């Protein structure tokens, strides 16, 4: 059994770093053959949800630079996963739409990612995993626009660049 942390010694950042590394090593492996890995997967997931009227809106929602998003979408188009269509509500805009192949691929990758995530969260019961995911999403959605200037991908790269110091090594 893991020791219970008191608030004074709880290190939120350390926990996030460890969890991010576990996610990186487990989930990213499952997305190795997906165009742009996790970023491409998240993009296709949002495209399938269909809530973004344009490529620019999609980029803004995901926190991806619009120039980077152009290349990412180009690669998803080349892979046959999405296509750009005129937005019927505003013909000046292009809406990114999943193809049938993109929807099939997403279903397959969602199963693989979910299995990998369950491995990362293996110390939690299935009900706890569901609660953790729901709470994480709620917090992430609430704070995602606090620092709209910083690219979330840069934050992840920075977090993965140096290993966190374990709590036991601190005084």
C-alpha positions as CSV (number, residue, x, y, z in Angstrom):
1,X,0.0,0.0,0.0
2,X,1.2,3.5,-0.9
3,X,1.8,5.9,2.0
4,X,-0.8,8.6,2.3
5,X,0.6,12.1,1.6
6,X,-0.4,15.0,3.8
7,X,-1.0,18.3,2.2
8,X,2.3,19.8,3.3
9,X,4.3,17.0,1.5
10,X,2.0,16.5,-1.4
11,X,3.8,17.5,-4.6
12,X,1.2,18.0,-7.4
13,X,3.9,18.9,-10.0
14,X,5.9,15.8,-9.3
15,X,2.8,13.6,-9.6
16,X,1.9,15.3,-12.9
17,X,5.4,14.8,-14.2
18,X,5.5,11.1,-13.3
19,X,2.1,10.5,-14.8
20,X,3.1,12.4,-18.0
21,X,6.2,10.2,-18.4
22,X,4.2,7.0,-17.9
23,X,1.7,8.3,-20.4
24,X,4.5,9.2,-22.8
25,X,6.1,5.8,-22.6
26,X,2.9,3.7,-22.7
27,X,0.3,5.6,-24.8
28,X,2.7,7.1,-27.3
29,X,3.9,3.7,-28.2
30,X,0.3,2.8,-29.3
31,X,0.2,5.9,-31.5
32,X,3.6,5.3,-33.2
33,X,2.1,4.7,-36.6
34,X,-0.5,7.5,-36.3
35,X,0.4,10.7,-38.2
36,X,1.9,13.2,-35.7
37,X,1.3,10.7,-32.8
38,X,-0.7,12.1,-29.9
39,X,-1.2,15.5,-31.5
40,X,-2.6,13.9,-34.6
41,X,-4.8,11.6,-32.6
42,X,-6.2,14.5,-30.5
43,X,-6.8,16.4,-33.7
44,X,-8.7,13.6,-35.3
45,X,-10.7,13.0,-32.1
46,X,-11.8,16.7,-32.2
47,X,-12.6,16.5,-35.9
48,X,-14.8,13.5,-35.4
49,X,-16.6,15.4,-32.6
50,X,-17.4,18.0,-35.3
51,X,-17.8,21.0,-33.0
52,X,-15.2,23.3,-34.7
53,X,-16.4,25.3,-37.7
54,X,-12.9,25.9,-39.2
55,X,-9.3,24.7,-39.2
56,X,-8.4,27.9,-37.3
57,X,-11.1,27.2,-34.6
58,X,-9.8,23.6,-34.3
59,X,-6.2,24.9,-33.9
60,X,-7.3,27.4,-31.2
61,X,-9.2,24.8,-29.3
62,X,-6.3,22.4,-29.2
63,X,-3.7,25.1,-28.5
64,X,-1.8,24.3,-31.7
65,X,-0.1,27.1,-33.8
66,X,-2.2,27.6,-36.9
67,X,0.9,27.1,-39.1
68,X,1.7,23.8,-37.4
69,X,-2.0,22.8,-37.7
70,X,-1.9,23.4,-41.5
71,X,1.0,20.8,-41.8
72,X,-0.7,18.4,-39.4
73,X,-4.0,18.5,-41.3
74,X,-2.1,18.2,-44.6
75,X,-0.6,14.9,-43.3
76,X,-4.0,13.7,-42.0
77,X,-5.5,14.4,-45.5
78,X,-2.6,12.6,-47.2
79,X,-3.3,9.6,-44.8
80,X,-6.9,9.6,-45.9
81,X,-8.2,10.3,-42.4
82,X,-9.7,13.8,-43.0
83,X,-10.6,16.2,-45.8
84,X,-11.1,19.9,-45.9
85,X,-14.6,21.1,-47.0
86,X,-16.1,24.5,-47.4
87,X,-18.0,25.5,-44.3
88,X,-21.7,25.8,-45.4
89,X,-22.3,28.5,-42.8
90,X,-19.3,30.6,-44.0
91,X,-17.9,29.7,-47.4
92,X,-14.7,31.7,-46.6
93,X,-13.8,29.0,-44.1
94,X,-12.6,25.4,-44.5
95,X,-14.0,22.8,-42.1
96,X,-12.0,19.7,-41.4
97,X,-14.2,16.6,-41.7
98,X,-13.3,13.0,-40.9
99,X,-13.5,10.5,-43.7
100,X,-15.0,7.0,-43.2
101,X,-11.4,5.7,-43.0
102,X,-10.6,8.3,-40.4
103,X,-13.6,7.3,-38.3
104,X,-12.6,3.6,-38.5
105,X,-9.0,4.4,-37.6
106,X,-10.1,6.5,-34.7
107,X,-12.2,3.7,-33.2
108,X,-9.2,1.3,-33.5
109,X,-6.8,3.8,-31.9
110,X,-9.3,4.8,-29.2
111,X,-9.4,1.2,-28.0
112,X,-5.6,0.9,-28.1
113,X,-5.2,4.2,-26.2
114,X,-7.8,3.3,-23.6
115,X,-6.0,0.0,-23.0
116,X,-2.7,1.8,-22.6
117,X,-4.2,4.4,-20.3
118,X,-5.7,1.7,-18.2
119,X,-2.2,0.3,-17.9
120,X,-0.9,3.7,-16.7
121,X,-3.8,4.0,-14.2
122,X,-3.6,0.3,-13.2
123,X,-3.4,1.1,-9.5
124,X,-6.9,2.5,-9.7
125,X,-10.1,0.5,-9.9
126,X,-12.2,0.9,-13.1
127,X,-14.6,3.3,-11.2
128,X,-11.7,5.3,-9.9
129,X,-10.2,5.6,-13.4
130,X,-13.5,6.9,-14.7
131,X,-13.6,9.5,-11.9
132,X,-10.0,10.4,-12.5
133,X,-10.6,11.0,-16.2
134,X,-13.7,13.1,-15.5
135,X,-12.0,15.2,-12.9
136,X,-8.9,15.7,-15.1
137,X,-11.1,16.8,-18.0
138,X,-13.0,19.2,-15.8
139,X,-9.9,20.8,-14.5
140,X,-8.2,20.9,-17.9
141,X,-11.2,22.5,-19.6
142,X,-11.4,25.1,-16.8
143,X,-7.8,26.2,-17.0
144,X,-6.9,25.6,-20.7
145,X,-7.2,29.3,-21.6
146,X,-5.4,30.7,-18.5
147,X,-2.1,30.9,-20.5
148,X,-3.3,31.0,-24.1
149,X,0.1,32.3,-25.3
150,X,2.1,29.2,-24.2
151,X,1.9,26.3,-26.6
152,X,0.7,23.2,-24.5
153,X,3.1,21.1,-26.6
154,X,6.0,23.2,-25.4
155,X,4.9,22.7,-21.8
156,X,4.9,18.9,-22.4
157,X,8.3,18.9,-24.1
158,X,9.7,20.9,-21.2
159,X,8.1,18.6,-18.6
160,X,9.6,15.5,-20.3
161,X,13.0,17.1,-20.7
162,X,14.2,16.5,-17.2
163,X,13.2,13.8,-14.8
164,X,11.4,15.0,-11.7
165,X,13.1,14.6,-8.4
166,X,11.3,11.9,-6.3
167,X,9.6,13.1,-3.1
168,X,11.8,10.8,-1.0
169,X,15.0,12.6,-2.2
170,X,13.7,16.0,-1.0
171,X,14.3,17.4,2.5
